[in-house]
Amino acid sequence: MTTVVGPRGAVFYRGALSAVHGALMLLAGLSVHGELLADTELVEQGRYVFQAAGCVSCHRGDSTLAGGRPIVTPFGAFYPPNITPHRERGIGRWSEEDLVRALRMGLDPDGQHYYPAFPYPSYTRMTRQDMRALYAFLMTRPESARQSRPHELPWPLSLRTLIAHWKPGRFTPGAAPVDPARSQQWNRGAYLATALGHCGECHTPRGFLGTPRRDRYLAGTCTGPDGLWVPNITPDDETGIGGWSTEELDTFLATGRRPDGCYASGLMMEVLGTSCMQLTDYDRRALAVYLVSLPPIHNNLDYLCAAFGDDEFLE
C-alpha cells in the first residue's frame, strides 16, 4: 500500500482512497437505482389509476391520448383535449402541480375553469398520491401533435367565465373521506365508484344547470352520452339491479355478462373493457360490495324516457 501526500501535508494510503472511492460509487449507484425503481413503481401505479379512472374512453384519439372524440350532451358537444406529453399541443409543459390543480380544482395552468364535462367533480376526490402517480404515467405516453378541438357550445354556455358562478354550491373540492363505520373493502369500493370510476357522472340524472341530482344518485338517466339511456344501477328490485347478487355484479364487472346470460354492449362494454376489467379481483369485488349496499331508488326509465321516442338503451 503506497502513501499519497494530500493538501496541507495530509498523508493518505492509496489503497484506502481506492476503497473509499469505490464505496462512494457503490452508494451513488444504489441511490440512482433506488430512484429509478421508485419512479418505475410510481409509473406503474399511475398506469393502474389511469385505467381505473377510465381516461382512455374519452381522450383516445388516433393511436394516442390526443383526444377529439366528441361527448354529445344536451348542452352541446365537448371534445376532450390532447393529454399526451407534447409540449405545444398536449400537457408536456405541465408540472405535477398543474395536473393536481386540474383534477382537484377544475382549473387549467392559467387559472381558467374547466367545463364539468371533464369529470373533476369526481376526480377531486382522488388522493394526492394517485394524482402524482397519474402524472408520472401520462408523462411516459407517446406524444401527439394533434391540435385539441374546441368545444361546440351555444352562447352563453360558450362563456367559460360562467363556470366560476356554477361551482359554488355544486362543486366541493377535496379528497374522498373514509367512513370509519364501514369496512376497508367498502371504502375502497366507494373510492373507485365516486372518485376514480366517476360512475355518477353518467348514471346520475342532472338538473337544469347540469348538476347531478344527489337524491337520484346512480338511478339512471334518459340523457346519457350520445343521447343514450343510462340504466339505474341502484339495488332497486324493479328498476335497478336489486335482483343481482354481489357475485353476479362482480362477474358482470369482470366479463360483461349479466345474470340473464346476455352481455353488455356499446359504450358500457367499452367502459368495462378499458376500466373495470383491468381492476384487480379485490377492487372489482370492493366496487360490487359498495354498489349493492346503496339505498335502492325506484326510477322507471322505460316510463320516463319513452315520451322522447328513444328506443336505444346503454347496457
Summary of the structure (lengths in Angstrom):
residues: 315
radius of gyration: 25.0
end to end distance: 79.4
largest distance: 97.3
contacts: 936
relative contact order: 0.11
helix: 45%
strand: 8%
